């Protein structure tokens, strides 16, 4: 799930930044303090918390083709906080 979020953020930034005078930059998800040799936008995921407002205690039921049903809890909804830094060599 978090890898999908990272990939989505990376694609959004690549498209958005390519249309600016800066042009193409490297998108990184490394810990802060790493040395870079090129223009880099770094996104560091530093906090993940369950979103209690969107929490649901209701079970989900999925009907199967053979007449049975699967009962499961919905996935947790989370808020992710990123530290975003821009580095230019």
N, C-alpha and C positions, 0 to 999 in steps of 0.2 A: 504494500500500500504506500509506504513512504517513498519507495523508489519511483513509483508512478508520479507522485507529487513532485519529486525532484526533476524528473524528465519533463513534466509539463512546464514547470518554472523555467527550465533551461530553454525549451523551445520558444516560450513567450519572450524571454529576454533576447535570444538570438534574433528573432524576427524583428522585435522592436528596436534593438540597438543597431541592427544592420541598416536601418533607415535614417540614422543620425549621422552627423559629420564624423563622429568617432569611428564608425564602420564596425567591422567584425571584431569581437573581443572573445577571449576565452572565458567560459563559464566554469567555475570550480565549486566544489562542495567540501573543501578541505578545512581543517581547523585553522583558526586565525594565527597569523605569525609565520606562515609558510612563505618562503622566498619565491618570487615569480620573475620570469624573464620576458614576459609579454603583458600586454594590456589584459587585465583579468578582473572580472566581477566574481566575487566569492560570496556564496551563500552558506552560512554555517547554521545548521539546525541546533538551537541551544535549549529549546523547551517544547515539550509535548504534554498537553493536559486534556483530559476528557472534557468535552463541552457538556456540562450538566443541563443546560437549557434544552439541548436536542436529545438528551437521553430518553430512551424508551424502555420500559420494563415489560412491554407486551411481547409475547412470543410470536414468531412468524411461522406460518404453516404453509408448506409446499406440497401440493398434491402430486402424487406419482401416477404414472400410467397404469400401474397394476392395482390401483384402488387404495393403496396405502398413503400415508402422509408422513412427512418429515416435519418435526417441530424443532425450531432453533431460535436462539436469541439474535436480535439484529446486531450488526457490527457496531462497535463503539465509534462515536463521532468525536473527533479530536480537533483541538486548536494547535497549530504549529507556529512557533516563533523562530524567525531567522535573523541572524546578525548579517547584514549585507555590507561588504566593503569593496571598494574599487581601488585597484593598485595599478600604477603606471610605472614602468621601469625608469 
